[in-house]
Every structure is written in C-alpha cells, then in structure tokens.
Amino acid sequence: MAKRKKKSAILTQKEEIHTFFKINTDRPYTLNDLYNHFDLFDDDEKLFVKLMVEDLVDEGKLKTAGKARYELENTEKIEHVTGKVDFVNPKFAFIRFNENESDIFVNSDDLNGALDGDTVSVKIIGQRKNGKNPEGRVVEVLSRGRDEVVGKIKVFANYALVSPDNKGFHENVFVAKDHINGAETNDLVIVKILKFPENHVQASGEVIDILGKAGDNDAEMHAIMAEFGLPIKFPDDVHNEAEAISEMITEDEIKKRRDFRQTLTFTIDPADAKDFDDAISYKVLENGNYEIGVHIADVSHYLQPNTKLEEEAFRRATSVYLVDRTIPMLPEKLSNNLCSLRPNEDKLVFSAVFEMNHAAQVVGEWFGRAIIHSDRRFAYEEAQEVIEDTENKEPIYDPILKDLNRMALILRKERFNKGAFNFETNETKFNLDEKGRPISVFQKVRKDAHKLIEEFMLLANKHVAQFVYNIAKKKDKEAEAYTMVYRVHEPPNPTKMETFAKFANKLGFVVKTGSTAALSKSLNGLMTEIEGSPVQNVLESLAVRTMSKARYSTQNLGHFGLAFDHYSHFTSPIRRYPDVMAHRMLQHYLDGGKSLPEDDFEVKCKHSSDQEKLAAEAERASIKYKQVEYMSYQSRSDIFNGVVTGVAEFGIFVEIENTGCEGMVRLADLTDDFYEYDADNFRVVGRRKGKIIGFGNTVRVKIKATDLEKRSMDLELISVEGSSFKIKDSGKTLPFPKSKKSNRSSGGRADGKKSRRR
C-alpha cells in the first residue's frame, strides 16, 4: 500500500471520530461508546480507534472528562458543521455532510433562506426524538447551489409565478411584469434568481429562456437538462473548431503507430448507436495463444489542450443519455465521425493488446497508439445470434465470437470468485412514436454478447491501471506510484450495510457482514436466491444504493464492487472526460515522462464525478417523466400487477410489473381500516383487522391520477397477496393471480457505456 493511501485512510477515520464528538455533545463518551457506534469487534480495530482518540487529545481537539471518558474541547463545541442542503419536503430538509454520519435534520423555518443544493453552515441544537439524526439550524449560506430554476410559468396581469420542476424547490418564484420577457402561461422557462428567499419572502427572478410549451417532448427534455445545469447546445466557437479539423490521416501519423489494419477487427454496439468508441481485434498466434486487441478511439489525438473543444469537453465531462436522445460530450464531427470506429474506414486508436492462452490468462500485454480498419459492425442482437447459432451462418465470425465468449465467461467467473458483486439492475427502455410519446415500455435484457464486450473492456481498464501503478514500483518497491486517474469504489459503510442486512433479514434473507469476503459471497447468494421473485428488482436496487458510490480519484483505493486492486476508465473517451485524461497520462508515461502533478488531476476528478452524478440524475428524471407519461395514457379501469417497493407514514410505493413505473397508494385512500406505520418492520398494519401491507408484497392496483409536472403517479389498491380491497366506485373485489417469474435483466455495459457506471 502506498504511503499516500495510508495517510489518506488514517485522516479520514480520524475525522469520522472527530465528527462523532462534534455531533454528540450531550455528554462525555467512552471508548466502548465509540466501538459500538462504529460496530468494531476486532481488537486491532479497537486499538486503532484508541490511538486516534489519543491523537485528537494531543492535537487539542478532544479532552478527557473523567476516567476513560472524552469530549470536545470547549473551543471545539462552538464549531459548526458544513454541509449541503437536501430539501426533501416543504416542512424540513437534511444537511448531508459526511457519508459515514447521520444527516442533520433542519426544520424549514430554521433554513435561514437556504435552498436545495446550497452549501451551508449548521449549528447542532440537539437530537431528534427518533434518536437517529441530530437536529440543527442553518446559521449561514456559504454558497448557492444554483441561481437558475426551471419550471412552468403562470402569467397574471402584473406579475407571474414559476412553479419549479426541481423537487427540492418547494416555493414558486415571483417574476415582475417587466421580467417576464414574452413568456406565456404554461410555457416551460428558465428563471434566473435575482433575490433569494429571506425572512419568509419568496424568491424573485427574471425569465432568461423559454423552452417551449409544457408537455412538448423537446421542451420537457430540454427542461430536464436545464434543471440539472447541463448544457444542451455547443457554443458556435466550439462547433467551428471541430468542423475545422481535417479528416485526413497522414502517412507520417501512420508511421508513428502500430498497424492493425490487416488484423480481423469488429465492433459490437447497440443497434441505434452512432458513436463506436471501442473495437475488438482477434488473431491466433503461432504458439497457439490468442492476440486480443481492445482498440479505443484516440480522442486525445483530436482533442488538444488549450482549445475551445478541450474546455467544453472538460466542462461537460460526460455525455448524457436521456430517453429519446444523447447529449454528447463532443461535437458530432468528433463523436460520430472522426472518433467513431465505423466499419470499412481507417481509424486512429489507443490500444490495449493482450496475448492470452486458452484458459483466458494474460501472458503478455502492449499499450500504445495504433491504426485499425474495422471489418464488421455487429449490433448486440446480431452478435448474440452468432453466439447462439449452431448452423454456421457466419463462417468467419462464428468461431471467433464463440471463442471470445468462452474466454469472457472465464474472466467473469474469476471476478466473481475473487469477490466481485453480481448486481444487475434493470434498464428501462421505451418505444416512442414520431412525437416522442411512449407507446410501450419494457425492461432490457442483457445477454452473452453484452457480457463479452463488458469483460474485455474491464480487462483493458484493469490492466491499464495496473501498468501505470507499477511503472515506478518496478524500479523501487517503496516508491510512490505515478499519478493516474482511477475509478475507485470503496467498501460500503458498515452502518449502512448492517441496516441493509437487518432489512433483508426481516424479509427472510441472510446477509453476512463479518468480512468483505463473507459480505461479497453472501450478497451474491442473495441475488441468486431472489432471482425471479417479486422483490428482486427492489432488493437489488437497495443493495446498490447501500454501496459507496464509484467515483474518480488519483488515490488508488481499488474497486470493491469489481474486486480489482487497480482500475481505471480507459475505454470510453468519446463519452467520458476521465478516459481522455487516462489516455494522455498513459502516453506520457509510455514516452518516459515522470509522475504528473496529483493536485491538478484530483480537481478534474472531482469535477468529473460531480458531472457524472448530475448526468445520472437527469437520465433518471427523463425515465421517470416518460414512465408517468406512458401510464397517463393507460385506461383508469385497467388493473396492474405490482410489488410494494417502499412504505412511509403517508403511503405505500408500488412498482408496476414489467415496466419499472412506480406510484403511490396513499394511506388516506385505504377505507377498509385505519393503517398505522410500522417503521421498524417496513410495513403498515390495520388497527382493527390487523391486515398487513409490507415491503415485497405483491399487489394489484389501478391508476388514480398522474402528474407529469411532479413526475408522480397516485394508485388505488385493489388487492394484496390475494386479499381483496374494495374499489371505491363499484364495491367489487378482484382475485389476485400468482405472480409470474420474471426474467433477470440488466441495462447497459459495466465499462460505463450507456447507463452503467462502474
């Protein structure tokens, strides 16, 4: 382990201990209190915490308070916590400040004008009655998360009100008559906030852009992009700079590269893809081994530093995939032309080439710039037909794809044997008409063709990271590793994982959290056990949310979910800026360069992680909108099968079978009994009849109402596990059929292509 990594881990854990004392100021605490709070049972871990506490005492941050008790120094008690506002409800918000600590609860009256996404300073004023969250009061807004809001406008005689789309913005924005700028009632607009809320006076602003009428598909998709602060169009100077790039590949450039144009090469991508940033080459060597080339579009050849193109690519940091369109990171001239590995064209690439034996073991590797000529473009469905077909309809590719699939299955099995998690969440897809309206919705199924590409992309990402990490260490084992952009995924927070384990246990499943190896094996066993059950999608989704979020960093912290000690993103530079950085850094080191400045790249990693999060939120918002829109077209008399995915004080969340569409049954609408919320057991219980509705129950529901503005749907409950509820309008009851076993499905690619972001 590098010294840099050790130092980072120690500082992080020391800060967690310090934060515990900042929040819990009601009394002194013992070491045993800390051990219990952090779920520590190992003697070495307990000793480590004891040493950290002694360090904090030496640093003057803690003081002893009687025998073996500790508390904050008096000067520390007046410190405030800095965090980000998550305005979850008109009545209250949470301040999120540390992934390993409970969020701070703040009543809306105590927000001091703070809005969703703002960074604030919070004073802890006590502990909530539930004992799970500290309670605080915002004393200062340190920075605003946004100064523009997207929403629907309603124009009156002398003013207008804009109802924000952002679920964290719970008040209308006032717009004076001279700031309406031509907007009309029901237009979707972007409003720049001129005055933030203060002393119970609402925010005010001016209309700076009119996106179109509410309900229009283009307007709604543009509104989602604007809601998350993501760009829609490329500036003219960026577009012009891209158009000026020559498409010619010179002989001088070819001489600098390894030539793979005579090696059989092909791409496998979605049928509707326009940008092909990876290709596979295949060759049998004289010694019987295989030469497998993973060829990636050489974006860094065209995207030069200190250009408008570079600035815009960094600003965006990622492509965004909405339901009906892609908002690319790079202009079309690059993403769909120069950098797209289209068939029957010479293309410049950055390659990771592996010599592999029959057992899929890597016995040799080469990295560098190359030139290829793709012989064939496969859609996933076409490649799958070749893999499954036994009649040799593709005489050239049939043995090759089957051989690659055989090796991919070996690589996949090895990953799982080493502790990788087998999480495969569903990807919701839509069939849209010419106006962008959803006419059907389905869950996309991943097959071997998807997994074949996935495994070889993972192989390239892993070995590029290993190669850079080991450059300096080959000369000196104690040397600091050269700076690299890693894709890191840290182990889950023990408290969160224990909560998930208890939750699963209440549903009859066992999750062991004693060690990372036991956790991995247990979770994979759980995924196998719930396959095809009504709770599969929900438990998989909850397990994924329990995990730490993958991010970019110059610190090599490993990838917990993939069970890789070293992992980078190298294989999708058309759609991810960190991959461009990885290409540049790799070439720098291949040229004999020294370690690059870590701080500069860490800032870029943080920006890239933040942009990726925004893009993912925008993608989810577009899916949610289309799901609600699709359900709005369905008959109110139709009955749908579903499963309970969540329970709250005010209602029950239900996911509709085969669509992924989620809606709410409000407890106030259940008239057969008075239902009380049982938070500890994730259910509601009828006070008189004792009827139970809980997480994972199969149900039948009708659509009561849909709200496109809020992207929400209200449902009417018909039956639970075969026990009928009365339908208000008719008093009839309906039988509940046994749930059908659904196919296990997943979306996208694990190298981050399309919707997956490992």
C-alpha positions in Angstrom: 0.0 0.0 0.0 1.3 3.4 -0.9 2.2 5.8 1.9 -0.2 8.3 0.3 -3.1 5.8 0.6 -2.3 5.0 4.3 -2.2 8.7 5.2 -5.5 9.3 3.5 -7.2 6.4 5.2 -5.9 7.5 8.7 -7.0 11.1 8.2 -10.5 10.0 7.0 -11.1 7.8 10.0 -9.7 10.3 12.5 -12.1 12.9 11.0 -15.0 10.4 11.4 -14.2 10.1 15.1 -13.8 13.9 15.5 -17.2 14.4 13.8 -18.9 12.0 16.2 -17.9 14.2 19.1 -18.9 17.3 17.2 -22.4 16.0 16.8 -22.8 14.2 20.1 -22.1 16.9 22.7 -24.8 16.0 25.3 -22.3 14.0 27.5 -18.8 12.6 27.6 -18.3 9.3 25.7 -16.2 6.2 26.4 -14.1 4.2 24.0 -16.8 1.5 24.3 -19.4 4.0 23.1 -17.2 4.6 20.0 -16.7 0.9 19.4 -20.5 0.4 19.5 -21.1 3.3 17.2 -18.6 2.2 14.6 -19.5 -1.5 15.0 -16.0 -2.5 16.0 -15.4 -6.0 17.3 -11.8 -6.7 16.2 -9.1 -5.9 18.8 -6.8 -4.4 16.2 -9.5 -2.0 15.0 -10.3 -1.1 18.6 -6.7 -0.3 19.3 -6.6 1.8 16.1 -9.6 3.9 17.3 -8.0 4.3 20.8 -4.8 5.7 19.2 -6.8 8.1 17.0 -8.6 9.4 20.1 -5.3 9.9 21.9 -4.1 11.8 18.8 -7.1 14.0 18.9 -6.4 14.8 22.6 -2.8 15.6 21.8 -4.0 17.9 19.0 -6.3 19.8 21.4 -9.5 18.7 19.6 -10.7 16.4 22.4 -10.2 16.4 26.1 -10.5 13.8 28.9 -13.6 14.1 31.1 -13.1 11.8 34.0 -11.9 8.3 33.8 -11.7 6.9 30.3 -14.2 9.5 29.0 -13.7 12.1 26.3 -15.5 15.1 24.9 -14.8 18.1 22.7 -12.6 20.9 23.9 -14.8 23.9 24.7 -13.4 25.8 21.7 -14.5 22.9 19.5 -18.1 22.9 20.8 -18.9 26.2 19.1 -17.8 25.0 15.7 -20.4 24.5 13.1 -20.9 21.7 10.6 -20.6 22.5 6.9 -22.8 20.5 4.5 -25.2 20.5 1.5 -28.9 21.1 1.8 -31.2 18.3 0.6 -34.7 19.9 0.8 -36.7 16.7 0.8 -40.0 18.1 2.0 -41.7 21.5 2.3 -41.6 21.1 6.1 -37.9 20.1 6.6 -34.5 19.4 5.0 -31.5 17.3 5.7 -27.9 18.6 5.7 -25.6 16.0 4.2 -22.0 16.4 5.3 -20.3 13.0 5.7 -21.3 9.7 4.1 -20.4 7.9 7.3 -22.5 10.1 9.6 -26.2 10.7 10.1 -27.6 13.6 8.2 -28.6 16.7 10.2 -32.4 17.4 10.3 -33.4 21.0 9.9 -37.0 22.4 10.1 -37.8 24.6 7.1 -38.3 27.6 9.5 -34.6 27.1 10.5 -33.1 27.0 7.0 -32.4 30.8 7.0 -33.2 31.2 3.3 -31.2 28.1 2.2 -32.4 26.2 -0.8 -31.8 22.7 -2.1 -28.2 22.2 -3.1 -26.8 25.2 -1.2 -23.7 24.7 1.0 -24.4 25.9 4.5 -23.0 26.2 8.0 -25.2 24.5 10.5 -25.2 24.7 14.3 -26.2 21.5 16.1 -29.0 22.3 18.6 -30.0 18.8 19.8 -31.0 15.3 18.8 -34.3 14.3 17.1 -36.8 12.2 19.1 -36.1 9.3 16.8 -32.5 9.3 18.0 -31.2 8.7 14.5 -30.4 12.2 13.4 -29.0 15.3 15.1 -31.1 18.5 14.7 -29.6 21.7 13.6 -30.2 25.3 12.5 -28.6 27.0 9.4 -26.6 30.0 10.6 -25.1 30.9 7.2 -25.5 30.1 3.5 -21.9 29.7 2.3 -22.6 29.3 -1.4 -25.6 28.8 -3.6 -26.0 25.5 -5.4 -27.8 27.2 -8.3 -29.0 30.6 -9.4 -31.3 29.4 -12.2 -34.6 27.4 -11.9 -36.6 25.6 -14.5 -40.4 25.5 -14.2 -43.8 26.2 -15.7 -45.0 29.8 -15.7 -48.4 31.2 -15.0 -48.8 34.8 -16.1 -51.2 37.2 -14.4 -51.9 40.9 -15.2 -48.9 42.4 -13.4 -46.7 39.6 -12.5 -46.1 35.9 -13.0 -45.3 32.8 -10.8 -43.0 30.0 -11.8 -43.6 26.6 -10.3 -40.1 24.9 -10.3 -39.6 21.4 -11.7 -36.9 20.8 -9.1 -38.4 18.6 -6.4 -36.2 20.3 -3.8 -37.6 23.8 -4.6 -40.9 24.0 -2.8 -42.0 27.6 -3.4 -43.0 29.5 -6.5 -40.6 32.1 -7.9 -42.1 35.6 -8.3 -41.5 37.3 -11.6 -42.3 41.0 -12.0 -44.1 42.1 -15.1 -41.0 43.7 -16.7 -39.1 40.5 -16.2 -41.5 38.0 -17.9 -39.8 38.6 -21.3 -42.6 37.3 -23.5 -43.3 34.1 -21.7 -46.9 32.9 -21.7 -48.9 30.7 -19.3 -47.9 27.0 -19.4 -44.5 27.8 -21.0 -41.5 25.9 -19.6 -39.0 28.6 -18.7 -35.6 29.2 -17.2 -35.7 31.8 -14.4 -32.5 33.5 -13.1 -33.0 34.2 -9.4 -32.4 37.9 -8.7 -33.2 37.7 -5.0 -33.1 34.6 -2.9 -35.8 34.0 -0.2 -35.3 35.9 3.0 -37.4 36.5 6.1 -40.3 34.4 4.7 -40.3 36.4 1.5 -40.3 34.2 -1.6 -37.5 34.2 -4.2 -37.9 36.5 -7.2 -36.3 36.4 -10.6 -36.4 37.0 -14.4 -37.2 34.8 -17.3 -34.0 34.3 -19.3 -35.1 31.5 -21.7 -38.4 30.0 -23.0 -38.0 26.2 -23.7 -41.5 25.6 -25.2 -44.9 24.5 -24.0 -45.3 22.2 -21.1 -46.0 18.7 -22.4 -44.0 19.1 -25.6 -41.3 16.4 -25.7 -38.4 18.6 -26.8 -39.3 21.2 -24.2 -39.6 18.7 -21.4 -36.2 17.1 -22.3 -34.5 20.5 -22.5 -36.1 21.4 -19.2 -34.6 18.3 -17.6 -31.2 19.2 -18.8 -31.6 22.8 -17.6 -32.9 21.6 -14.3 -29.6 19.9 -13.6 -27.5 22.7 -15.0 -26.4 20.6 -18.0 -25.7 22.2 -21.5 -27.9 21.4 -24.5 -26.1 23.1 -27.4 -22.4 23.6 -28.3 -21.2 27.2 -28.5 -20.5 28.3 -32.0 -16.8 28.7 -31.5 -16.6 25.0 -30.2 -18.6 23.8 -33.2 -16.5 25.8 -35.7 -13.3 24.5 -34.1 -14.5 20.9 -34.5 -15.6 21.4 -38.1 -12.1 22.7 -39.0 -10.3 19.5 -38.0 -9.0 17.6 -41.0 -10.4 14.1 -41.6 -7.2 13.0 -43.4 -4.8 10.6 -41.8 -1.3 11.3 -43.0 1.4 8.8 -43.7 3.6 10.4 -41.1 0.9 9.8 -38.5 0.5 6.2 -39.6 4.3 5.6 -39.3 4.1 6.6 -35.6 1.6 3.8 -34.9 1.3 0.1 -34.7 -0.7 -1.1 -37.8 -3.6 -3.5 -37.1 -5.4 -2.9 -40.4 -4.7 -6.4 -41.6 -6.0 -8.0 -38.4 -9.6 -9.0 -38.2 -11.4 -6.3 -36.3 -15.1 -5.6 -35.5 -17.4 -3.6 -33.2 -20.4 -4.7 -31.1 -22.7 -1.9 -30.0 -26.4 -1.1 -29.6 -28.4 -1.2 -32.8 -29.1 2.5 -32.7 -25.6 3.6 -31.7 -23.9 6.3 -33.7 -20.6 6.6 -31.8 -18.4 3.4 -31.7 -15.6 4.1 -29.4 -14.3 0.5 -28.9 -13.4 -2.4 -31.3 -12.1 -5.9 -30.8 -9.4 -7.5 -32.9 -8.7 -11.2 -32.9 -5.7 -13.2 -34.1 -4.4 -16.7 -33.5 -0.6 -16.7 -32.8 1.9 -19.3 -34.0 2.3 -20.6 -30.4 -1.4 -21.3 -30.2 -2.2 -18.3 -28.0 -4.6 -15.5 -29.0 -3.8 -11.9 -29.6 -6.9 -9.9 -28.5 -6.8 -6.2 -29.1 -9.0 -3.7 -27.3 -8.9 -0.7 -29.6 -10.3 2.6 -28.3 -11.0 5.8 -30.3 -7.9 8.1 -30.0 -9.9 11.1 -28.9 -6.8 12.8 -27.4 -5.3 12.9 -30.9 -8.0 15.3 -31.9 -8.9 16.9 -28.6 -5.9 19.1 -27.9 -5.1 21.1 -24.7 -5.8 24.9 -24.6 -8.5 24.7 -27.2 -12.2 25.6 -27.0 -13.0 21.9 -27.7 -10.9 20.9 -24.7 -12.6 23.5 -22.4 -16.1 22.4 -23.4 -15.3 18.7 -23.1 -14.0 19.2 -19.6 -17.0 21.4 -18.7 -19.4 18.7 -19.8 -17.2 15.8 -18.6 -19.7 13.2 -19.8 -22.3 12.5 -22.4 -25.9 12.4 -21.1 -28.4 9.7 -22.2 -32.0 10.8 -22.0 -34.8 8.5 -23.0 -35.0 9.8 -26.6 -31.6 11.4 -27.3 -28.0 11.7 -26.5 -26.4 15.0 -25.4 -22.8 14.2 -26.4 -19.6 15.4 -24.6 -18.0 16.1 -28.0 -19.5 17.7 -31.1 -20.8 15.4 -33.8 -17.8 15.9 -36.1 -15.7 14.0 -33.4 -18.3 11.8 -31.7 -20.0 10.4 -34.8 -17.3 10.8 -37.4 -13.6 11.3 -36.7 -13.5 9.3 -33.4 -16.3 6.7 -34.3 -14.8 3.4 -35.3 -17.1 2.9 -38.2 -16.7 -0.2 -40.4 -14.6 -0.1 -43.6 -12.7 3.0 -42.6 -9.1 3.6 -41.3 -9.3 4.9 -37.7 -6.8 6.1 -35.2 -7.0 4.3 -31.9 -5.3 3.9 -28.5 -4.9 0.1 -27.9 -4.5 -2.4 -25.1 -3.4 -5.6 -26.8 -3.2 -8.9 -24.8 -1.7 -12.2 -25.5 -4.0 -14.7 -23.9 -3.8 -18.5 -23.6 -6.7 -21.0 -23.9 -7.5 -20.5 -20.2 -8.0 -16.7 -20.8 -4.9 -15.9 -18.8 -3.0 -12.8 -19.9 0.6 -13.8 -20.7 1.7 -10.6 -22.4 0.4 -7.1 -23.0 1.2 -4.0 -25.1 -0.2 -0.5 -24.8 0.1 2.3 -27.4 -1.3 4.2 -30.3 -2.4 2.3 -33.4 -4.5 2.4 -36.6 -7.2 -0.1 -37.4 -9.7 -0.9 -40.1 -13.0 -2.4 -38.7 -14.2 -5.2 -40.9 -17.7 -5.6 -39.5 -20.2 -3.8 -37.3 -22.4 -6.0 -35.1 -25.4 -4.9 -33.2 -25.7 -6.8 -29.9 -28.7 -8.8 -31.2 -26.7 -9.9 -34.3 -23.7 -11.0 -32.3 -26.0 -12.9 -29.9 -27.5 -14.8 -32.8 -24.0 -15.8 -33.9 -23.0 -16.9 -30.4 -26.2 -19.0 -30.0 -26.4 -20.3 -33.6 -25.0 -23.7 -34.4 -25.6 -23.7 -38.2 -22.5 -21.6 -39.1 -24.4 -18.8 -40.9 -21.3 -16.5 -40.2 -18.4 -18.8 -41.2 -15.8 -16.2 -40.4 -17.1 -14.8 -37.2 -18.9 -17.8 -35.7 -15.8 -19.5 -34.2 -14.3 -16.2 -33.3 -17.3 -14.8 -31.3 -17.8 -18.2 -29.7 -14.1 -18.3 -28.7 -14.2 -14.8 -27.3 -17.4 -15.6 -25.4 -15.8 -18.6 -23.9 -12.9 -16.5 -22.6 -15.3 -13.8 -21.4 -17.2 -16.4 -19.4 -13.9 -17.5 -17.8 -12.9 -13.9 -16.9 -16.4 -13.3 -15.5 -16.3 -16.4 -13.3 -12.8 -15.4 -12.0 -14.1 -12.0 -11.0 -16.9 -13.5 -9.0 -14.6 -16.0 -7.4 -12.5 -13.1 -6.2 -15.4 -11.3 -4.6 -17.0 -9.2 -7.4 -20.7 -8.4 -6.9 -23.2 -9.8 -9.2 -25.6 -6.8 -9.3 -27.5 -6.4 -12.5 -30.2 -3.7 -12.1 -32.8 -3.3 -14.8 -32.6 -0.8 -17.6 -36.0 0.7 -18.6 -36.4 1.3 -22.3 -39.3 2.8 -24.3 -40.7 2.6 -27.8 -41.6 6.2 -28.8 -43.7 7.5 -31.6 -42.7 10.3 -34.0 -43.6 12.9 -31.4 -41.6 11.3 -28.7 -44.6 9.9 -26.9 -44.1 6.4 -25.2 -46.2 3.7 -26.8 -44.6 0.9 -24.8 -42.2 0.3 -22.0 -40.0 -2.7 -21.3 -37.0 -4.0 -19.3 -33.9 -4.5 -21.4 -32.3 -8.0 -21.0 -28.5 -8.4 -21.2 -27.2 -11.5 -22.9 -23.8 -13.0 -23.6 -22.9 -10.5 -26.4 -23.2 -7.6 -23.9 -21.2 -9.5 -21.3 -18.5 -10.4 -23.9 -17.8 -6.8 -24.6 -18.1 -5.9 -20.9 -15.4 -8.4 -19.8 -12.8 -7.3 -22.4 -13.4 -3.6 -21.6 -13.0 -4.4 -17.9 -9.8 -6.3 -18.7 -8.4 -3.2 -20.6 -9.4 -0.8 -17.8 -7.8 -3.0 -15.1 -4.5 -3.7 -16.9 -4.0 0.0 -17.9 -4.4 0.9 -14.2 -2.0 -1.9 -13.1 0.6 -0.9 -15.7 0.7 2.8 -14.6 0.7 1.9 -11.0 3.6 -0.4 -11.3 5.9 1.7 -13.5 7.8 3.3 -10.6 7.5 0.2 -8.4 9.4 -1.9 -10.9 12.4 0.2 -10.1 11.7 0.7 -6.3 9.0 -1.2 -4.4 8.8 1.6 -1.9 8.5 4.3 -4.5 5.3 6.4 -4.8 3.1 5.2 -7.7 2.9 7.6 -10.6 -0.2 9.8 -10.7 -3.1 8.2 -12.5 -6.9 8.8 -12.8 -8.5 5.8 -11.1 -12.1 4.7 -11.0 -12.5 3.9 -7.3 -15.2 2.1 -5.4 -14.7 2.0 -1.7 -16.1 -0.7 0.7 -19.6 0.1 1.9 -20.2 2.0 5.1 -20.5 -0.7 7.8 -23.5 1.0 9.5 -25.4 1.2 6.2 -24.6 -2.4 5.3 -25.7 -3.6 8.7 -29.0 -1.7 8.2 -29.5 -3.4 4.9 -28.7 -6.8 6.4 -31.3 -6.3 9.1 -33.8 -5.2 6.4 -33.1 -8.3 4.3 -33.3 -10.5 7.5 -36.9 -9.2 8.2 -37.8 -10.4 4.7 -36.4 -13.8 5.5 -32.9 -13.5 3.8 -29.5 -13.7 5.5 -26.7 -11.2 4.7 -23.4 -11.8 6.5 -21.3 -8.7 7.1 -18.5 -10.0 9.2 -15.8 -9.5 6.5 -15.6 -8.3 2.9 -15.2 -11.8 1.6 -18.2 -13.0 3.6 -20.2 -9.9 2.5 -19.5 -10.5 -1.1 -20.4 -14.2 -1.0 -23.5 -13.5 1.0 -24.7 -10.7 -1.3 -24.1 -12.8 -4.4 -26.0 -15.7 -2.8 -28.9 -13.3 -2.0 -29.0 -12.1 -5.7 -29.3 -15.7 -6.8 -31.9 -16.5 -4.2 -34.2 -13.6 -5.2 -33.9 -14.1 -8.9 -37.3 -14.1 -10.5 -39.0 -13.2 -7.2 -41.2 -10.1 -6.8 -38.6 -8.4 -4.6 -35.7 -9.0 -7.0 -35.6 -5.5 -8.5 -36.2 -3.7 -5.3 -33.6 -5.6 -3.2 -31.0 -5.3 -5.9 -31.7 -1.6 -6.1 -31.5 -1.2 -2.4 -28.2 -3.2 -2.2 -26.7 -1.0 -4.9 -27.8 2.2 -3.0 -26.2 0.8 0.2 -22.9 0.6 -1.5 -20.4 3.5 -1.7 -20.7 5.4 -5.0 -18.0 4.8 -7.6 -16.0 8.0 -8.3 -12.8 9.3 -9.9 -9.7 9.9 -7.9 -5.9 10.0 -8.1 -5.8 7.8 -5.0 -5.7 4.1 -5.9 -8.3 2.8 -3.5 -9.3 -0.2 -5.6 -12.7 -1.1 -6.9 -14.7 -3.0 -4.2 -17.6 -4.0 -6.5 -15.4 -5.4 -9.2 -12.9 -6.9 -6.8 -10.0 -5.2 -8.6 -7.0 -3.7 -6.7 -6.4 -1.3 -9.7 -9.0 0.0 -12.0 -9.2 3.0 -14.4 -11.6 4.2 -17.1 -9.8 3.9 -20.5 -12.4 2.5 -22.9 -15.0 5.3 -23.5 -13.2 8.6 -24.2 -16.0 9.8 -26.6 -18.4 10.0 -23.7 -16.2 10.4 -20.6 -13.5 13.0 -19.9 -11.6 10.9 -17.3 -10.9 8.4 -20.1 -9.3 11.2 -22.1 -7.1 12.0 -19.1 -6.2 8.4 -18.7 -5.1 8.2 -22.4 -2.9 11.3 -22.1 -1.3 10.2 -18.9 -0.6 6.7 -20.2 1.0 8.1 -23.3 3.1 10.5 -21.2 4.4 7.5 -19.2 5.0 5.4 -22.3 7.1 8.3 -23.6 9.2 8.1 -20.4 7.7 11.0 -18.6 7.8 11.5 -14.8 4.9 11.5 -12.5 2.3 14.2 -13.2 1.1 16.7 -10.6 -1.5 15.0 -8.5 -3.4 18.1 -7.3 -4.3 19.2 -10.8 -5.8 15.9 -11.7 -7.6 15.5 -8.4 -9.6 18.7 -9.1 -10.5 17.3 -12.5 -11.5 14.0 -11.0 -13.8 15.8 -8.5 -15.4 17.8 -11.3 -15.9 14.7 -13.5 -17.5 12.8 -10.6 -19.9 15.7 -9.9 -20.9 16.0 -13.6 -21.5 12.2 -13.8 -23.8 12.4 -10.8 -25.8 15.3 -12.4 -26.0 13.3 -15.7 -27.3 10.3 -13.9 -29.9 12.3 -12.1 -31.0 13.9 -15.5 -31.2 10.4 -17.1 -33.4 9.1 -14.2 -35.6 12.2 -14.4 -36.2 11.6 -18.1 -37.1 8.0 -17.5 -39.4 8.9 -14.7 -41.1 11.5 -16.9 -41.7 9.0 -19.7 -42.9 6.3 -17.3 -45.5 8.7 -15.8 -46.4 9.9 -19.3 -46.8 6.3 -20.5 -49.1 5.4 -17.5 -51.1 8.6 -18.2 -52.2 7.1 -21.5 -53.5 3.9 -19.8 -57.2 3.3 -19.0 -58.2 4.1 -15.5 -60.2 0.8 -15.5 -57.1 -1.4 -16.2 -55.7 -3.5 -13.3 -51.9 -3.8 -13.0 -49.8 -6.3 -11.0 -47.1 -4.7 -8.9 -44.9 -5.1 -5.8 -44.5 -2.9 -2.8 -41.1 -1.1 -3.0 -41.4 1.2 0.0 -43.6 2.2 2.9 -43.8 5.6 4.5 -46.0 7.4 7.1 -48.2 8.7 4.3 -48.3 5.9 1.8 -47.1 2.8 0.1 -44.9 2.8 -3.0 -45.7 0.3 -5.7 -43.7 -0.7 -8.8 -45.8 -1.9 -11.8 -44.7 -5.3 -13.1 -42.6 -5.3 -16.3 -42.5 -1.5 -16.6 -40.5 -0.2 -13.7 -43.1 2.5 -13.3 -43.6 3.5 -9.6 -46.6 5.1 -8.0 -48.0 5.7 -4.5 -51.1 4.4 -2.7 -51.9 7.0 -0.1 -52.9 5.6 3.3 -55.7 8.2 3.4 -57.3 6.4 0.4 -57.5 3.0 2.2 -61.0 3.0 3.7 -61.3 -0.6 4.9 -59.3 0.2 8.1 -57.1 2.7 9.8 -53.5 1.8 8.9 -50.6 2.7 11.1 -47.0 2.9 10.0 -44.6 0.3 11.5 -41.2 1.8 10.6 -39.2 -1.0 12.3 -40.7 -3.7 10.1 -41.2 -1.7 6.9 -45.0 -2.1 6.8 -48.4 -0.6 7.7 -50.8 -2.5 9.9 -54.6 -2.2 10.1 -55.6 -1.1 13.6 -58.9 -3.1 13.7 -58.5 -6.0 11.4 -54.7 -6.4 11.6 -54.2 -6.6 7.9 -50.5 -6.1 6.9 -49.1 -4.4 3.8 -45.3 -4.5 3.7 -42.3 -4.3 1.6 -42.2 -7.0 -1.1 -45.9 -7.8 -1.0 -47.4 -8.5 -4.5 -50.4 -6.2 -5.1 -52.9 -5.3 -7.8 -53.6 -1.6 -8.4 -55.4 0.9 -10.6 -54.2 4.3 -11.8 -55.9 7.0 -9.8 -54.0 10.1 -11.1 -50.8 11.1 -12.9 -48.9 14.3 -12.6 -46.3 15.0 -15.3 -45.0 18.2 -13.6 -44.2 16.3 -10.4 -43.3 13.1 -12.4 -45.6 11.2 -9.9 -48.5 8.8 -10.0 -51.2 8.0 -7.5 -52.6 4.5 -7.4 -55.6 2.8 -6.0 -55.1 -0.5 -4.2 -57.2 -3.4 -5.3 -55.6 -6.4 -3.5 -52.6 -7.5 -1.5 -51.3 -11.1 -1.8 -54.8 -12.2 -2.8 -56.6 -10.4 -0.1 -59.1 -8.0 -1.8 -59.7 -4.4 -1.1 -62.9 -2.6 -2.0 -62.9 -0.5 -5.1 -64.5 2.8 -4.2 -66.5 3.3 -7.4 -68.0 -0.2 -7.6 -67.5 -2.0 -4.4 -66.4 -5.1 -6.4 -63.5 -7.3 -5.4 -61.0 -8.9 -7.7 -59.0 -12.1 -7.3 -55.2 -11.9 -7.2 -53.3 -14.2 -9.6 -50.0 -15.8 -8.7 -47.1 -13.6 -9.8 -45.1 -14.7 -12.8 -41.4 -15.4 -12.6 -39.7 -12.6 -14.5 -36.5 -12.8 -16.4 -33.4 -11.4 -14.8 -32.4 -8.4 -16.8 -29.9 -5.6 -16.8 -29.0 -2.5 -18.6 -26.0 -1.1 -20.3 -22.4 -2.0 -20.0 -20.2 -2.2 -16.9 -17.4 -0.2 -18.5 -19.8 2.7 -18.2 -21.1 2.7 -21.7 -24.6 4.0 -21.9 -26.3 3.6 -18.5 -23.8 1.6 -16.4 -21.2 3.4 -14.4 -18.9 1.1 -12.5 
